[in-house]
Amino acid sequence: MMAKHKKPALEIILTTAPLGREVRPGQLHPLGRLHGVGSSVVNALSSEMIVQVRRDSAWHEMRFSRGWSARS
């Protein structure tokens, strides 16, 4: 769970596209700023997306439909 959003991290990652980050003078930053957008775009364009994650020897599954978590 992400305390700030009160939702699972996987749900945040797959339902929101990153908008980039603040760039300060002299700071190195990746070009394009689209890193990590792929999965949220696939989710948004899919009629159904099922994600399985293994963490701490346990499997977790979340279902998404047209960009939204099925639990929403």
CYANA upper distance limits for C-alpha pairs under 8 A (distance plus 0.5 A):
  1 MET  CA      6 LYS  CA      6.77
  1 MET  CA      7 LYS  CA      5.83
  1 MET  CA      8 PRO  CA      4.63
  1 MET  CA      9 ALA  CA      6.30
  2 MET  CA      6 LYS  CA      5.96
  2 MET  CA      7 LYS  CA      6.10
  2 MET  CA      8 PRO  CA      6.28
  2 MET  CA      9 ALA  CA      6.17
  3 ALA  CA      7 LYS  CA      7.87
  7 LYS  CA     11 GLU  CA      7.28
  7 LYS  CA     12 ILE  CA      7.50
  8 PRO  CA     12 ILE  CA      7.14
  9 ALA  CA     13 ILE  CA      6.68
 10 LEU  CA     14 LEU  CA      6.66
 11 GLU  CA     15 THR  CA      6.46
 11 GLU  CA     69 SER  CA      7.16
 12 ILE  CA     16 THR  CA      6.42
 13 ILE  CA     17 ALA  CA      7.95
 13 ILE  CA     39 SER  CA      8.47
 13 ILE  CA     40 SER  CA      7.35
 14 LEU  CA     39 SER  CA      6.51
 14 LEU  CA     40 SER  CA      4.94
 14 LEU  CA     43 ASN  CA      7.10
 14 LEU  CA     67 GLY  CA      8.13
 15 THR  CA     40 SER  CA      6.01
 15 THR  CA     43 ASN  CA      7.74
 15 THR  CA     44 ALA  CA      7.97
 15 THR  CA     67 GLY  CA      6.26
 15 THR  CA     68 TRP  CA      6.63
 15 THR  CA     69 SER  CA      7.97
 16 THR  CA     40 SER  CA      6.68
 17 ALA  CA     36 GLY  CA      8.26
 17 ALA  CA     37 VAL  CA      5.97
 17 ALA  CA     40 SER  CA      6.47
 17 ALA  CA     41 VAL  CA      8.06
 18 PRO  CA     34 LEU  CA      8.05
 18 PRO  CA     36 GLY  CA      7.90
 18 PRO  CA     37 VAL  CA      7.10
 19 LEU  CA     33 ARG  CA      8.33
 20 GLY  CA     33 ARG  CA      6.16
 20 GLY  CA     34 LEU  CA      8.10
 23 VAL  CA     27 GLN  CA      7.15
 23 VAL  CA     29 HIS  CA      7.75
 36 GLY  CA     40 SER  CA      8.40
 37 VAL  CA     41 VAL  CA      6.75
 38 GLY  CA     42 VAL  CA      6.69
 39 SER  CA     43 ASN  CA      6.60
 40 SER  CA     44 ALA  CA      6.64
 40 SER  CA     67 GLY  CA      7.75
 41 VAL  CA     45 LEU  CA      6.72
 41 VAL  CA     67 GLY  CA      8.40
 42 VAL  CA     46 SER  CA      6.50
 43 ASN  CA     48 GLU  CA      8.03
 43 ASN  CA     49 MET  CA      6.71
 43 ASN  CA     64 PHE  CA      7.51
 43 ASN  CA     65 SER  CA      7.78
 43 ASN  CA     66 ARG  CA      6.78
 43 ASN  CA     67 GLY  CA      5.35
 43 ASN  CA     68 TRP  CA      8.32
 44 ALA  CA     65 SER  CA      8.25
 44 ALA  CA     66 ARG  CA      5.42
 44 ALA  CA     67 GLY  CA      4.19
 44 ALA  CA     68 TRP  CA      7.99
 45 LEU  CA     66 ARG  CA      6.53
 45 LEU  CA     67 GLY  CA      7.42
 46 SER  CA     65 SER  CA      7.25
 46 SER  CA     66 ARG  CA      5.90
 46 SER  CA     67 GLY  CA      7.74
 47 SER  CA     65 SER  CA      5.82
 47 SER  CA     66 ARG  CA      5.54
 48 GLU  CA     63 ARG  CA      7.77
 48 GLU  CA     64 PHE  CA      6.22
 48 GLU  CA     65 SER  CA      4.97
 48 GLU  CA     66 ARG  CA      6.96
 49 MET  CA     63 ARG  CA      6.37
 49 MET  CA     64 PHE  CA      5.55
 49 MET  CA     65 SER  CA      6.76
 50 ILE  CA     61 GLU  CA      7.52
 50 ILE  CA     62 MET  CA      6.42
 50 ILE  CA     63 ARG  CA      5.05
 50 ILE  CA     64 PHE  CA      6.77
 51 VAL  CA     61 GLU  CA      6.09
 51 VAL  CA     62 MET  CA      5.85
 51 VAL  CA     63 ARG  CA      6.89
 52 GLN  CA     59 TRP  CA      7.26
 52 GLN  CA     60 HIS  CA      6.14
 52 GLN  CA     61 GLU  CA      4.94
 52 GLN  CA     62 MET  CA      7.15
 53 VAL  CA     59 TRP  CA      6.17
 53 VAL  CA     60 HIS  CA      5.69
 53 VAL  CA     61 GLU  CA      6.87
 54 ARG  CA     58 ALA  CA      5.99
 54 ARG  CA     59 TRP  CA      4.91
 54 ARG  CA     60 HIS  CA      6.72
 55 ARG  CA     59 TRP  CA      6.96
 55 ARG  CA     60 HIS  CA      8.19
 62 MET  CA     69 SER  CA      7.87
 62 MET  CA     70 ALA  CA      8.13
 63 ARG  CA     69 SER  CA      6.58
 63 ARG  CA     70 ALA  CA      5.97
 64 PHE  CA     68 TRP  CA      5.82
 64 PHE  CA     69 SER  CA      4.82
 64 PHE  CA     70 ALA  CA      5.58
 65 SER  CA     69 SER  CA      6.92
 65 SER  CA     70 ALA  CA      6.81
 68 TRP  CA     72 SER  CA      7.28
